Amino acid sequence: MCVLCGEFVGQPHWSDRKFEDQVREERISEGEYQTARRRDRLRRAKLANRVLAHYGLRLDDWNGVKYLLKDKKGRSVVIQDLGGLWPEAAKLAGRTLDPLAPELLESLESMRYE
């Protein structure tokens, strides 16, 4: 259990494990691993934010370990990993998040050309 936050420390989510094999096989150093992992987390948060913005939400990486999901009213929730993002986002938005909603798809399409 983590002494500071009182949570069990578990294995990294599969979405955070992309570079671990490269370290084990000594193709990249531990420092390169940390840099690549952090860059990849920030990229995933940026992509998620394209969808979340449509619902008035924002996702930020929190120290490379967790994510912080916020709404425009100042409410926030800590997300362990991307596996828990969408259910928490629906709770925070107060509605179902439909990935095929026509308004969302139009919004994403318009972002392609910005």
Buried (B, 14 or more C-beta within 10 A) or exposed (E): EEEEEEEEEEEEEEEBEBBEEBBEEEEBEEEEBBEBBEEBBEEBBEEBBEBBBBBEBBBBBBEEBBBBBBBEEEEBBBBBBBEBBBEBBBEBBEEEBEEEEEEBEEBBEEEEEE
